[in-house]
């Protein structure tokens, strides 16, 4: 397991260049991902859980049927963004890309 290191704003912005679509605001990283339905969303979160647990990182995860919002920050260091947040964001991106399946467009009724 890697040690936790608080990142400076400059370090965060540099890392975000490698993580398209991720936002840094209010001392956290966040991004919303689209899925086909609730079970697809839940399956993705369940696939990610062992990685998070093994790296002692437990992101805030909001499931909205076919959308999942991840919010990453470390409360044990005062609610700051750390190298572990970047590690988890990178794994989320890797898993999402590896799925291969594109989510169906969400339609409003």
C-alpha positions as CSV (number, residue, x, y, z in Angstrom):
1,X,0.0,0.0,0.0
2,X,1.3,3.5,-0.9
3,X,1.7,6.3,1.7
4,X,-0.9,9.1,1.5
5,X,0.5,12.4,0.2
6,X,-1.5,15.6,0.0
7,X,-1.2,17.1,-3.4
8,X,-0.8,20.8,-4.2
9,X,-3.2,22.5,-6.5
10,X,-0.5,22.6,-9.2
11,X,0.1,18.8,-8.8
12,X,-3.7,18.2,-9.0
13,X,-4.1,20.2,-12.2
14,X,-1.1,18.4,-13.7
15,X,-2.6,15.0,-12.9
16,X,-6.0,16.0,-14.2
17,X,-4.4,16.5,-17.6
18,X,-4.3,12.7,-17.7
19,X,-7.9,12.3,-16.5
20,X,-10.2,13.9,-19.0
21,X,-13.6,15.0,-17.6
22,X,-12.6,15.0,-14.0
23,X,-13.2,18.2,-12.1
24,X,-11.4,19.7,-9.1
25,X,-13.5,21.9,-6.9
26,X,-14.3,22.2,-3.2
27,X,-11.2,20.2,-2.3
28,X,-12.3,17.1,-4.2
29,X,-12.2,15.4,-7.6
30,X,-15.4,14.4,-9.2
31,X,-16.8,12.8,-12.4
32,X,-20.1,11.4,-13.5
33,X,-20.2,8.2,-15.6
34,X,-23.1,6.8,-17.6
35,X,-24.3,3.2,-17.7
36,X,-27.1,1.2,-19.3
37,X,-29.2,0.8,-16.2
38,X,-29.2,0.4,-12.5
39,X,-27.7,-3.1,-12.5
40,X,-24.9,-2.0,-14.9
41,X,-24.1,0.9,-12.5
42,X,-24.1,-1.3,-9.5
43,X,-22.0,-3.9,-11.2
44,X,-19.4,-1.3,-12.0
45,X,-19.2,-0.1,-8.4
46,X,-19.0,-3.7,-7.2
47,X,-16.1,-4.3,-9.6
48,X,-14.3,-1.3,-8.3
49,X,-14.8,-2.0,-4.6
50,X,-11.9,-4.5,-4.1
51,X,-9.4,-2.1,-5.6
52,X,-10.6,0.7,-3.3
53,X,-10.5,-1.5,-0.2
54,X,-7.0,-2.8,-1.0
55,X,-5.8,0.8,-1.3
56,X,-7.6,2.0,1.8
57,X,-9.7,4.5,-0.2
58,X,-13.4,4.7,0.1
59,X,-14.8,7.3,-2.3
60,X,-18.2,8.9,-2.1
61,X,-20.3,7.1,-4.7
62,X,-23.7,8.4,-5.7
63,X,-25.8,6.0,-7.9
64,X,-28.6,7.6,-9.9
65,X,-30.1,4.6,-11.8
66,X,-27.9,4.8,-15.0
67,X,-25.4,7.5,-13.7
68,X,-22.7,7.2,-11.1
69,X,-21.0,10.2,-9.6
70,X,-17.7,9.6,-7.9
71,X,-16.3,12.2,-5.4
72,X,-12.7,11.7,-4.2
73,X,-10.9,13.2,-1.3
74,X,-9.3,12.0,1.9
75,X,-11.0,12.9,5.2
76,X,-8.2,11.4,7.3
77,X,-6.0,14.3,6.0
78,X,-8.5,17.1,6.4
79,X,-10.6,16.6,3.3
80,X,-7.8,17.1,0.8
81,X,-6.9,15.5,-2.5
82,X,-4.1,13.1,-2.3
83,X,-2.1,10.7,-4.5
84,X,-4.6,8.0,-3.5
85,X,-7.4,10.0,-5.1
86,X,-5.5,10.1,-8.3
87,X,-4.8,6.4,-8.0
88,X,-8.5,5.6,-7.6
89,X,-9.6,8.1,-10.4
90,X,-7.1,6.4,-12.7
91,X,-8.5,2.9,-11.8
92,X,-12.1,4.1,-12.4
93,X,-11.1,5.4,-15.8
94,X,-9.3,2.1,-16.6
95,X,-12.2,0.0,-15.6
96,X,-14.8,2.1,-17.4
97,X,-12.7,2.0,-20.6
98,X,-12.1,-1.7,-20.3
99,X,-15.8,-2.4,-20.2
100,X,-15.9,-1.8,-23.9
101,X,-19.7,-1.4,-23.9
102,X,-21.0,2.1,-24.4
103,X,-24.0,3.1,-22.3
104,X,-27.3,3.6,-24.1
105,X,-28.2,7.3,-24.4
106,X,-30.4,8.4,-21.5
107,X,-33.8,9.6,-22.8
108,X,-36.2,11.9,-21.0
109,X,-39.8,10.8,-21.0
